[in-house]
Amino acid sequence: MTCIEARGLRKNFGATVALDGVDLRVEEGRILGLIGPNGAGKSTALNAILGLTPYQGDLKVLGRDPWTERDQLVRDVAFIADVAVLPRWIRVPQLLDYLGGVHPRFDRAKAEAFLAKTNIKRASRVRELSKGMVTQLHLALVMALDVKLLVLDEPTLGLDILVRKQFYDSLLNDYFDRHRTIVVTTHQVEEIQDVLTDVMFIDRGRIVFDCSMEDFEARYAEVMVNPEQVAAARALGPIREHQVFGRSILLFDRVDRQQLAALGDVRTPSIAELFVAVMGNHAGQAEGGAAR
């Protein structure tokens, strides 16, 4: 089943093009990482998916138009933003009471079980909690909702590495199943590589890369090339080359790993390394097109 499908999705803010004919498809039970530089269109795309902004083009989320059918869609979608949106004056039990009263699919017992794994005191007000605790509280509330789509926009921004790891561990082990779909944007790409099933790169309002992690691991290889083999490695057409401690690191797409193994140490690249390569090539193509 398709969870999200967009065709020709466009959004302008005056003369600024935020989304420029985006086509994307996200199947049920996948964890998609939407990666891009600041201003690339990530948040605008999420806002369109959540029904928070009008758009041009075709967009269906769980079979619904998110702009015209948002009232029905919110029952099946949850969202965690990069900034806390919980009222600072409210106490934790009041928050559980409120959510239980407004959302028909909130499981209070499940939320209490998640909170029991944290250091959050039950009588605390939100303003008395650290940023990490607020994120944990928000996650506990969301994981207690029986929804089909969870959207995360920089959910661990500004948190220390331990809290970030706990966040993704809880998300993967306590929440995700093959019937739920998760879309996440983050600049901390390395931390989610092992969580994702799919990755997309967005730049200047366009999807410039779309790949499953299975294909990612099969297609791409990075080689720390032996000094005497650099010329031979370059002859194979790497998509990126850089230097580390005086050694040449070359990134390849669809080159036989056995062939590469004769040139040096081979490993699967990180998403961050591929992102740099793809963005660099895309920027070069854009500049070339502008020059013409």
C-alpha positions as CSV (number, residue, x, y, z in Angstrom):
1,M,0.0,0.0,0.0
2,T,1.2,3.5,-0.8
3,C,1.4,5.8,2.2
4,I,2.5,9.0,0.4
5,E,2.4,9.8,-3.3
6,A,3.2,13.2,-4.9
7,R,3.2,14.2,-8.5
8,G,4.3,17.6,-9.7
9,L,4.1,19.0,-6.2
10,R,4.9,22.8,-6.3
11,K,4.9,25.5,-3.7
12,N,6.0,29.1,-4.1
13,F,6.4,31.8,-1.5
14,G,6.2,34.9,-3.7
15,A,9.1,34.7,-6.1
16,T,10.8,31.9,-4.1
17,V,10.2,28.4,-5.4
18,A,10.2,26.0,-2.3
19,L,9.0,22.9,-4.2
20,D,9.7,22.6,-7.9
21,G,7.6,19.7,-9.3
22,V,8.4,17.1,-6.7
23,D,7.5,13.5,-7.5
24,L,7.8,11.0,-4.7
25,R,6.3,7.7,-3.5
26,V,6.6,6.2,0.0
27,E,5.2,2.7,0.6
28,E,3.6,1.6,3.9
29,G,6.0,0.2,6.5
30,R,9.1,2.2,5.4
31,I,11.4,4.6,7.2
32,L,12.3,7.4,4.8
33,G,15.1,9.9,5.5
34,L,14.5,13.1,3.6
35,I,17.9,14.8,3.6
36,G,18.8,18.3,2.2
37,P,20.6,21.5,3.0
38,N,18.9,24.4,4.7
39,G,16.3,26.0,2.4
40,A,16.1,22.9,0.2
41,G,12.3,22.4,0.7
42,K,12.3,19.7,3.4
43,S,10.0,21.5,5.9
44,T,7.8,22.8,3.1
45,A,7.3,19.2,1.8
46,L,6.5,18.0,5.3
47,N,4.0,20.8,5.8
48,A,2.3,19.9,2.6
49,I,2.1,16.2,3.7
50,L,0.7,17.3,7.0
51,G,-1.9,19.5,5.4
52,L,-0.4,22.6,7.0
53,T,0.1,24.5,3.7
54,P,-1.7,24.7,0.3
55,Y,0.2,23.5,-2.8
56,Q,-0.1,22.9,-6.5
57,G,0.1,19.4,-8.0
58,D,-1.2,16.1,-6.8
59,L,-0.6,14.8,-3.3
60,K,-2.2,11.9,-1.5
61,V,-1.4,10.8,2.1
62,L,-3.0,7.6,3.2
63,G,-5.3,8.0,0.2
64,R,-6.5,11.5,1.2
65,D,-5.8,15.0,0.1
66,P,-4.1,16.5,3.1
67,W,-5.2,20.1,2.5
68,T,-8.9,19.4,1.9
69,E,-9.2,16.3,4.2
70,R,-6.9,17.3,7.0
71,D,-9.6,16.8,9.7
72,Q,-9.8,13.1,8.8
73,L,-6.1,12.7,8.2
74,V,-5.0,13.9,11.6
75,R,-6.4,10.7,13.2
76,D,-3.8,8.6,11.4
77,V,-0.8,11.0,11.4
78,A,1.5,12.2,14.2
79,F,4.2,14.9,14.0
80,I,7.2,15.9,16.1
81,A,8.8,19.2,15.1
82,D,12.3,20.6,15.7
83,V,11.0,22.8,18.5
84,A,8.9,21.8,21.4
85,V,5.2,22.7,20.9
86,L,4.0,21.4,24.3
87,P,2.5,24.1,26.6
88,R,5.1,25.0,29.1
89,W,2.7,25.5,32.0
90,I,1.0,22.1,31.7
91,R,1.9,19.2,34.0
92,V,2.6,15.7,32.7
93,P,-0.7,14.1,34.0
94,Q,-2.7,17.0,32.6
95,L,-1.1,16.4,29.2
96,L,-2.0,12.8,29.3
97,D,-5.6,13.6,30.3
98,Y,-5.9,16.2,27.5
99,L,-4.6,13.9,24.8
100,G,-6.8,11.1,26.0
101,G,-9.8,13.4,25.7
102,V,-9.0,14.7,22.2
103,H,-7.5,11.7,20.4
104,P,-9.6,8.6,20.0
105,R,-6.5,6.4,19.4
106,F,-4.4,7.4,22.4
107,D,-3.4,4.6,24.7
108,R,-2.6,6.2,28.1
109,A,-1.2,2.9,29.6
110,K,1.3,2.7,26.7
111,A,2.4,6.4,27.3
112,E,2.8,5.7,31.0
113,A,5.0,2.6,30.2
114,F,7.2,4.7,27.9
115,L,7.5,7.5,30.5
116,A,8.5,4.9,33.1
117,K,11.7,4.3,31.2
118,T,12.7,8.0,31.6
119,N,13.7,10.3,34.5
120,I,10.6,12.5,34.0
121,K,8.8,13.1,37.3
122,R,5.1,12.7,36.9
123,A,4.1,15.9,38.6
124,S,6.5,18.0,36.6
125,R,5.5,20.9,34.4
126,V,6.9,21.0,30.9
127,R,8.9,24.1,31.7
128,E,10.7,22.2,34.5
129,L,12.0,19.6,32.1
130,S,15.2,19.7,30.2
131,K,15.1,19.8,26.4
132,G,16.0,16.1,26.2
133,M,13.1,15.3,28.6
134,V,10.7,17.3,26.6
135,T,11.7,15.3,23.5
136,Q,11.2,12.1,25.5
137,L,7.8,13.2,26.7
138,H,6.8,14.2,23.2
139,L,7.9,10.8,21.9
140,A,6.1,8.9,24.6
141,L,2.9,10.7,23.6
142,V,3.3,10.0,20.0
143,M,4.2,6.4,20.4
144,A,1.0,5.9,22.4
145,L,-1.0,7.0,19.4
146,D,-2.2,4.3,17.1
147,V,-1.4,6.1,13.8
148,K,-0.2,5.0,10.4
149,L,2.3,7.8,9.6
150,L,4.8,9.6,11.9
151,V,6.5,12.7,10.6
152,L,9.7,13.9,12.3
153,D,11.3,17.2,11.5
154,E,14.8,17.4,13.1
155,P,13.4,15.6,16.2
156,T,16.7,15.5,18.1
157,L,18.1,18.9,17.2
158,G,20.2,20.3,20.0
159,L,20.1,17.2,22.1
160,D,23.2,15.4,23.4
161,I,24.4,12.2,21.8
162,L,23.0,9.8,24.5
163,V,19.5,11.2,24.3
164,R,19.6,11.1,20.5
165,K,20.6,7.4,20.6
166,Q,17.9,6.6,23.1
167,F,15.3,8.4,21.0
168,Y,16.1,6.4,17.8
169,D,16.4,3.2,19.8
170,S,12.9,3.7,21.3
171,L,11.5,4.7,17.9
172,L,12.8,1.6,16.2
173,N,12.3,-1.0,19.0
174,D,9.1,0.3,20.7
175,Y,7.2,2.0,18.0
176,F,8.0,0.9,14.4
177,D,6.4,-2.0,12.8
178,R,5.7,-3.1,9.2
179,H,2.4,-1.3,9.2
180,R,3.6,2.1,10.3
181,T,5.5,4.6,8.1
182,I,8.0,7.1,9.3
183,V,9.4,10.1,7.5
184,V,12.3,11.9,9.2
185,T,14.4,14.9,8.3
186,T,17.7,15.5,10.1
187,H,21.2,17.0,9.6
188,Q,22.6,14.2,11.9
189,V,22.6,11.8,9.0
190,E,25.1,9.3,10.4
191,E,22.9,8.6,13.4
192,I,19.9,7.4,11.3
193,Q,21.7,5.4,8.6
194,D,21.1,2.1,10.3
195,V,17.4,3.0,11.0
196,L,16.3,4.0,7.5
197,T,14.9,1.7,4.8
198,D,14.9,4.5,2.2
199,V,16.7,7.8,1.6
200,M,15.9,10.8,-0.6
201,F,18.0,13.9,-1.2
202,I,16.2,17.2,-1.9
203,D,17.9,20.3,-3.3
204,R,16.4,23.6,-4.5
205,G,12.9,22.1,-4.2
206,R,13.6,19.0,-6.3
207,I,14.3,15.4,-5.4
208,V,17.8,14.7,-6.8
209,F,18.3,11.2,-5.3
210,D,15.9,8.4,-4.3
211,C,17.2,5.0,-3.2
212,S,16.3,2.1,-0.9
213,M,19.0,1.3,1.6
214,E,19.2,-2.2,0.1
215,D,20.1,-0.6,-3.3
216,F,22.4,1.9,-1.6
217,E,24.5,-0.8,0.0
218,A,24.7,-2.8,-3.3
219,R,25.4,0.2,-5.6
220,Y,27.9,2.4,-3.8
221,A,31.4,1.6,-2.6
222,E,34.2,3.8,-1.1
223,V,37.8,2.9,-1.5
224,M,40.9,4.1,0.3
225,V,43.2,3.7,-2.7
226,N,46.7,2.4,-2.4
227,P,49.1,5.2,-3.6
228,E,50.3,3.2,-6.6
229,Q,46.7,2.5,-7.7
230,V,45.3,6.1,-7.8
231,A,45.5,6.4,-11.6
232,A,43.8,3.1,-12.1
233,A,41.1,4.0,-9.6
234,R,40.4,7.3,-11.3
235,A,40.1,5.5,-14.7
236,L,37.0,3.8,-13.3
237,G,35.1,7.1,-13.1
238,P,34.5,7.8,-9.3
239,I,31.7,10.2,-8.5
240,R,33.8,11.9,-5.7
241,E,37.4,12.0,-4.6
242,H,38.9,13.5,-1.5
243,Q,42.0,13.2,0.7
244,V,42.3,11.9,4.3
245,F,45.7,11.9,6.0
246,G,47.3,12.0,2.6
247,R,45.4,9.0,1.2
248,S,43.0,9.3,-1.7
249,I,39.3,8.2,-1.0
250,L,37.2,7.6,-4.1
251,L,33.5,6.9,-4.2
252,F,32.1,4.7,-6.9
253,D,28.6,3.9,-8.2
254,R,27.9,0.4,-9.7
255,V,31.6,-0.7,-10.0
256,D,32.4,-4.3,-9.2
257,R,33.6,-4.6,-5.6
258,Q,36.1,-7.4,-6.5
259,Q,37.7,-5.0,-9.0
260,L,37.8,-2.3,-6.4
261,A,39.3,-4.5,-3.8
262,A,42.5,-4.8,-5.9
263,L,42.9,-1.0,-5.6
264,G,42.7,-0.6,-1.8
265,D,40.4,-0.9,1.2
266,V,36.7,-1.1,0.3
267,R,33.7,-0.2,2.4
268,T,30.1,1.0,2.1
269,P,30.0,4.8,2.3
270,S,28.0,6.7,4.8
271,I,24.8,8.6,3.6
272,A,26.6,11.8,4.5
273,E,29.5,11.0,2.1
274,L,27.1,10.2,-0.7
275,F,25.1,13.3,0.1
276,V,28.3,15.5,-0.4
277,A,29.0,13.7,-3.7
278,V,25.4,14.0,-5.1
279,M,25.0,17.7,-3.9
280,G,28.3,18.6,-5.4
281,N,27.5,17.1,-8.8
282,H,24.0,18.6,-8.7
283,A,25.4,22.1,-8.0
284,G,27.9,21.7,-10.8
285,Q,25.1,20.7,-13.2
286,A,23.0,23.6,-12.2
287,E,25.8,26.0,-12.6
288,G,26.6,24.5,-16.0
289,G,23.0,24.9,-17.1
290,A,22.9,28.5,-15.9
291,A,26.1,29.2,-17.8
292,R,24.6,27.9,-21.0
